[in-house]
């Protein structure tokens, strides 16, 4: 049996899709695709950036305290590796330390 391959690893930054729809089914990518349905408690996280905390066939993220299950299709594919708000203001302005 081959190990599962994930698009994201613990510590990766992901952006939750802004167009996430309640009761819609989204899928994991890969050889053994899993899926999950969006529930109402996921909707406030639309458009937000989160960190993956765990991979177990699906994902856990920090925003919801690891309570909900998330899958690849619930995340934007072109999410940045970091948010500008995570950087010191001087770095954003091009200042050198």
Residue pairs with C-beta under 8 A, 6 or more apart in sequence:
2 31
4 30
4 32
4 55
4 57
5 30
5 31
6 30
6 55
6 59
7 29
7 72
7 75
8 14
8 52
8 55
8 59
8 72
8 75
9 52
9 55
10 52
10 53
10 54
10 55
11 51
11 52
12 51
12 52
12 81
13 49
13 50
13 51
13 52
13 79
13 80
13 81
13 82
13 83
14 49
14 50
14 51
14 52
14 59
14 61
14 75
14 76
14 79
15 47
15 48
15 49
15 50
15 75
15 76
15 79
15 80
16 42
16 45
16 46
16 47
16 48
16 49
16 50
16 63
16 70
16 74
16 75
16 76
17 46
17 47
17 74
17 75
17 76
18 46
18 47
18 76
19 46
20 26
20 38
20 42
20 43
20 45
20 46
20 74
21 38
22 38
22 39
22 40
22 42
22 43
23 37
23 38
24 37
24 38
25 35
25 36
25 37
26 35
26 36
26 37
26 38
26 71
26 72
26 73
26 74
27 33
27 34
27 35
27 71
27 72
27 73
28 34
28 35
28 57
28 58
28 71
28 72
28 73
29 72
29 73
34 57
34 58
34 71
35 71
35 73
36 58
36 69
36 70
36 71
36 74
38 74
39 68
41 64
41 67
41 68
42 64
42 68
42 70
42 74
45 63
45 64
48 63
49 79
49 80
49 83
50 61
50 62
50 63
51 61
51 62
52 59
52 60
52 61
53 60
53 61
53 62
53 66
54 60
54 66
58 69
58 70
58 71
59 69
59 70
59 71
60 66
60 68
60 69
60 70
61 68
61 70
84 92
90 97
